[in-house]
Amino acid sequence: MPREVQYNDEMRIGISCYSTFGGSGVVATEVGKALAARGHEVHLLSPSVPPRLLGFEDRIIFHEVTASPYPLFEAAPFSIALASKMADVAEHHGLEIMHAHYAIPHASAALLARMALQGRLKVVTTLHGTDITVVGSDPSYLSMVKLAIRESDAVTSVSQYLKDETWRTFRVDRPIDVIPNFVTAPANPSPRCREWLAPCDMPILTHISNFRPVKRVMDVMRTFERVRQEHPCRLAMVGDGPDRVEAETYAREKGFADEVRFTGKTLDIEKVLACTDVFLLPSATESFGLAALEAMAHGVPVIATRVGGLPEVVRHGVDGYLEALGDTEAMADDALTLLRDPVLRKQMGASARTRALETFEEKPIIDQYEAVYERCLAVPKTTVDFGGSPR
């Protein structure tokens, strides 16, 4: 849906993110697009064009970050290349803020860029989850993640759960703003994909992820295996990653491969969700659960694990169901309840859509980011030496 254009005092903002299909890259790109619609100049830095940055976007300039190989290095130093690109773009385009989505390498690189510019750049860091719960707690990176959090001019997290985990893991004595992810009202495309995903108009269960171990793709398969035995249905597996082969092999060995569609990475998530009846997200952890929120925006009830930030998004028994980690029997029972009771499914879907579009509406969330930027810019700029002390 087109965004309402609202021109405020223009800021020049850099946004650094991964270009993968994961939540941090999606959120960073959508934040950039929303800021550009408000009249700000946005410079997006990433190794390649993020999937959500399709075609020409007014007031958004993309900068590709590449690390040049050099015989002395065993691996190309991407962090240094990113910091150098940040400093160059900030210098030549007059950026005031570098918004780093993910603690490393984005926030740490932004701090280096700030040093290179003698403090003439504010650094805002948004924590998304695994940069704290997995990467950040690894002893190999813990000190650098803690430095990035401590030295950023402002830090935000996508959920209260993640804020609490950050304080628990790093013991950082600094404020962290909780700014959740957001969705815009979907265009509700014609669900033509149902003809391919589910012949005979069978209900469709859908899972969307990067198929990493934390997403517990095999729990999706086991849940569907049980559901299909009691109610005719189909499963759409959207995405790709290291656990796809195991899931495909399992479906073949159990004799229901023809009932599952592995679509691979697709950019047109809206079409798939428009065909979906129940969304499955049995993750081991989710700092927020953006995929669940996008499903809810389409009026799809969500069955997920009661972990991380998911209870801040999905209300058990209202927008869907939350079950214990690994309890595929309970998830299957929930799915069967929804498939056997279309009225309940429609009611929960309507509740999910209302919650997604009202509680996680774009405008107030972008207002919060603007307020963080303005707060940072109101503080006098300082020059920081490599010991982290103002000069």
C-alpha positions in Angstrom: 0.0 0.0 0.0 1.3 3.5 -0.8 2.6 5.4 2.3 1.3 8.7 3.3 3.9 11.3 2.5 4.6 13.6 5.4 7.5 16.1 5.0 9.2 17.0 8.2 12.5 18.7 8.9 14.8 16.7 6.6 17.5 14.5 8.1 20.3 12.7 6.3 20.3 9.2 7.6 22.5 6.2 6.8 21.1 2.7 7.4 23.4 -0.3 7.5 22.0 -3.9 7.4 22.3 -7.4 6.1 20.8 -8.1 2.7 19.4 -11.5 3.6 15.8 -12.5 3.9 16.0 -12.4 7.7 14.0 -10.0 9.8 16.8 -7.4 10.5 17.3 -6.7 6.8 13.5 -6.5 6.2 12.9 -4.1 9.1 15.9 -1.9 8.2 14.7 -1.5 4.6 11.1 -0.8 5.6 12.2 1.8 8.2 14.3 3.4 5.4 11.3 3.5 3.0 9.1 5.0 5.7 11.6 7.6 6.6 12.1 8.5 2.9 8.3 8.9 2.5 8.5 11.5 5.3 11.0 13.6 3.4 14.3 12.4 4.9 17.3 11.5 2.7 18.2 7.8 3.3 21.4 6.1 2.3 21.2 2.3 2.6 24.5 0.4 2.9 24.6 -3.4 2.4 26.6 -6.1 0.6 23.8 -6.4 -2.0 20.3 -4.9 -2.6 18.0 -6.0 0.2 15.0 -8.0 -1.0 12.5 -5.4 0.2 14.2 -2.6 -1.8 12.7 -3.4 -5.2 12.9 -0.9 -8.0 13.3 2.8 -7.6 12.5 4.3 -4.3 12.3 8.1 -4.0 14.9 9.7 -1.6 16.7 6.3 -1.0 20.2 5.8 -2.3 21.7 2.3 -2.2 25.5 1.8 -1.6 27.0 -1.6 -2.2 29.7 -2.6 0.3 32.4 -4.9 -1.0 35.6 -6.1 0.7 38.5 -6.1 -1.8 40.6 -9.3 -1.5 44.2 -8.9 -0.6 46.8 -11.7 -0.5 47.8 -10.9 3.1 44.3 -11.5 4.4 42.9 -15.0 4.8 39.4 -13.5 4.4 38.3 -10.2 3.0 37.9 -7.8 6.0 34.2 -6.8 5.5 34.0 -4.9 8.8 36.8 -2.5 7.8 35.3 -2.2 4.3 31.9 -1.4 5.8 33.4 1.2 8.2 35.3 2.8 5.4 32.2 3.0 3.2 30.1 4.5 6.0 32.7 7.2 6.6 32.9 7.9 2.9 29.2 8.1 2.4 28.7 10.2 5.5 31.4 12.6 4.5 30.3 13.2 0.9 26.5 13.2 1.6 26.5 15.0 4.9 25.0 12.2 6.9 24.0 13.1 10.5 23.1 9.7 11.7 24.2 6.1 10.9 21.5 3.6 12.0 23.1 0.2 12.4 20.8 -2.8 12.3 22.6 -5.6 14.1 25.4 -5.1 16.6 28.2 -6.6 14.6 29.6 -5.8 12.2 27.2 -2.8 11.6 27.3 -1.0 15.0 31.0 -1.7 15.5 31.8 -0.5 12.0 29.7 2.7 12.6 31.7 3.5 15.6 34.9 3.2 13.5 33.3 5.5 11.0 32.5 8.0 13.7 36.1 8.0 14.8 37.3 8.5 11.3 35.0 11.5 11.1 36.2 12.9 14.4 32.8 12.4 16.0 30.8 14.2 13.3 28.3 11.3 13.1 25.7 10.0 15.5 25.4 6.2 15.8 22.0 4.5 16.5 22.1 0.8 17.0 19.0 -1.5 16.7 19.3 -4.9 18.3 17.4 -7.6 16.5 18.0 -10.8 18.4 20.7 -13.2 17.5 23.2 -10.4 17.7 22.5 -10.6 21.4 21.2 -14.1 22.2 23.6 -16.1 19.9 26.4 -14.1 18.4 26.7 -11.6 21.2 27.0 -14.2 23.9 29.8 -16.0 22.1 33.1 -15.2 23.9 34.7 -14.5 20.5 32.5 -11.5 20.0 31.1 -10.6 23.5 33.5 -7.7 24.2 32.9 -6.0 20.8 29.2 -6.3 21.1 29.3 -4.8 24.6 31.5 -2.0 23.2 29.0 -1.3 20.4 26.1 -1.2 22.8 27.9 1.0 25.3 29.3 3.5 22.8 26.3 4.0 20.5 24.6 7.3 20.9 21.3 5.5 21.2 20.3 1.8 21.3 16.9 0.3 20.5 15.6 -3.2 20.7 12.6 -4.8 18.9 11.0 -6.2 22.1 11.0 -5.9 25.8 12.3 -9.5 25.9 15.4 -8.5 23.9 16.0 -5.5 26.1 15.9 -7.6 29.2 18.2 -10.2 27.6 20.7 -7.4 26.6 20.8 -6.1 30.1 21.2 -9.7 31.5 23.9 -10.7 29.1 26.0 -7.6 28.9 25.2 -5.7 32.2 25.2 -2.5 30.3 24.2 0.6 32.3 22.5 2.6 29.6 18.9 3.2 28.4 17.5 1.1 25.6 14.4 2.1 23.8 11.9 -0.7 22.9 10.7 0.0 19.4 8.8 -2.9 17.9 8.6 -3.9 14.3 5.7 -2.8 12.2 3.5 -3.8 9.3 1.5 -1.9 6.7 -1.9 -2.9 5.5 -1.4 -5.6 2.8 -2.8 -5.1 -0.6 -4.8 -8.4 -0.3 -3.8 -9.8 -3.7 -6.0 -12.3 -5.4 -5.1 -15.7 -3.8 -4.5 -17.4 -7.2 -1.5 -19.4 -5.7 -4.1 -21.6 -4.0 -4.7 -23.4 -7.3 -1.0 -24.6 -7.2 -0.5 -24.9 -3.5 -3.7 -26.7 -2.7 -5.8 -28.4 -5.4 -9.4 -29.1 -4.5 -9.4 -26.0 -2.3 -7.8 -27.7 0.7 -6.8 -25.5 3.7 -3.1 -24.4 3.6 -0.7 -24.3 6.5 2.3 -22.1 5.9 5.8 -21.7 7.4 8.2 -18.9 6.3 11.8 -18.7 7.5 15.5 -19.0 6.6 15.4 -22.7 7.5 18.1 -22.4 10.1 18.2 -24.7 13.1 16.7 -22.0 15.4 13.5 -22.1 13.3 13.0 -25.8 14.0 11.8 -26.7 10.5 11.4 -30.4 11.5 8.8 -29.4 14.1 6.8 -27.9 11.2 7.0 -31.2 9.4 6.0 -33.3 12.4 3.1 -31.0 13.2 1.9 -31.2 9.6 2.4 -35.0 9.5 -0.1 -35.3 12.4 -2.6 -32.8 11.0 -2.8 -34.3 7.6 -3.7 -37.7 9.1 -6.9 -36.2 10.5 -7.8 -33.4 8.2 -6.9 -33.0 4.4 -4.6 -30.0 4.0 -1.5 -28.8 2.3 1.8 -27.3 3.6 3.7 -24.3 2.1 7.3 -24.1 3.1 8.6 -20.7 2.0 12.3 -19.9 2.2 15.5 -21.8 2.0 18.5 -22.7 4.2 20.5 -25.5 5.7 17.6 -27.5 7.1 15.6 -27.7 3.8 17.2 -30.9 2.6 16.3 -32.7 5.9 12.7 -31.5 5.7 12.3 -32.6 2.1 13.9 -36.0 2.8 11.5 -36.5 5.8 8.5 -35.7 3.6 9.6 -38.2 1.0 10.3 -41.0 3.5 7.0 -40.5 5.3 5.1 -40.5 2.0 3.6 -37.0 1.9 6.0 -35.1 -0.3 3.2 -34.4 -2.8 1.3 -32.6 -0.1 4.1 -30.1 0.6 5.3 -27.2 -1.6 8.8 -26.0 -1.0 8.8 -22.6 -2.8 12.3 -21.5 -2.1 13.0 -17.9 -1.5 10.2 -15.8 -2.9 9.8 -12.0 -2.7 6.0 -12.2 -3.1 5.2 -13.2 0.5 1.9 -11.4 0.3 0.5 -13.8 -2.3 1.4 -16.8 -0.2 -0.1 -15.3 3.0 -3.3 -14.4 1.1 -3.7 -18.1 0.5 -2.8 -19.2 4.0 -5.3 -20.5 6.6 -2.9 -21.2 9.5 0.6 -20.0 10.1 3.2 -22.2 11.9 6.2 -20.7 13.7 7.7 -23.3 16.2 11.0 -21.4 16.6 13.5 -22.1 19.5 13.7 -18.4 20.0 12.3 -15.3 18.4 13.2 -11.8 19.6 10.1 -10.5 18.0 8.5 -12.7 15.3 8.2 -10.5 12.2 6.9 -13.4 10.1 4.1 -14.0 12.6 3.2 -10.3 12.5 3.0 -10.3 8.7 0.8 -13.3 8.7 -1.5 -11.7 11.3 -1.8 -8.6 9.1 -3.3 -10.9 6.5 -5.8 -12.2 8.9 -4.1 -15.5 9.5 -4.1 -17.0 13.0 -0.6 -18.0 14.2 0.5 -21.1 16.0 3.9 -20.5 17.6 6.1 -21.3 20.5 5.8 -19.4 23.8 9.4 -18.1 23.6 11.2 -14.8 23.4 9.2 -11.8 22.2 6.4 -13.9 20.6 4.0 -13.4 23.5 4.4 -9.7 22.9 2.9 -10.2 19.4 0.5 -13.1 19.6 -2.1 -13.4 22.3 -2.8 -17.0 23.2 -6.4 -18.0 22.4 -7.1 -14.6 20.8 -4.9 -14.2 17.7 -3.7 -17.8 17.6 -2.0 -20.2 20.0 1.3 -20.3 21.9 2.7 -23.7 22.9 5.7 -25.0 24.7 8.9 -25.4 22.7 8.9 -28.7 20.8 5.3 -29.6 21.7 4.3 -30.6 18.1 1.3 -32.6 19.4 -0.2 -29.4 21.0 0.5 -27.4 17.8 -1.2 -30.1 15.7 -4.2 -30.1 18.1 -4.4 -26.3 17.7 -4.2 -26.5 13.9 -7.0 -29.2 13.8 -9.2 -27.0 16.1 -8.9 -24.1 13.6 -9.3 -26.3 10.5 -12.4 -28.0 11.9 -14.0 -24.7 13.0 -14.0 -22.2 10.1 -15.9 -19.7 12.3 -13.3 -19.7 15.0 -10.5 -19.5 12.4 -12.2 -16.5 10.9 -12.7 -14.9 14.3 -9.1 -15.4 15.3 -7.9 -14.2 12.0 -9.9 -11.0 12.3 -8.5 -10.4 15.8 -5.0 -11.0 14.5 -5.4 -8.5 11.7 -6.8 -5.8 14.0 -3.9 -6.3 16.5 -1.3 -6.2 13.7 -2.6 -3.1 12.0 -3.4 -1.1 15.1 -0.9 -2.1 17.8 2.0 -2.4 15.3 1.0 0.4 12.9 3.8 2.1 11.0 3.2 5.7 11.9 3.7 5.7 15.7 6.7 3.4 15.4 8.5 5.6 12.8 7.6 8.5 15.1 9.6 6.8 17.8 12.6 6.3 15.5 12.5 10.0 14.5 12.3 11.0 18.2 15.4 8.9 18.9 17.3 10.6 16.0 16.2 14.0 17.2 17.3 13.3 20.7 20.8 12.2 19.5 21.2 15.3 17.3 20.3 17.5 20.2 23.4 16.3 22.1 26.6 18.2 21.1 29.0 16.1 18.9 32.2 15.0 20.5 35.5 13.6 19.2 36.2 10.2 20.6 39.7 8.6 20.7 40.3 4.9 20.3 40.1 4.4 24.0 36.5 5.5 24.0 37.1 8.7 25.9 35.8 12.1 24.7 38.5 14.6 23.8 
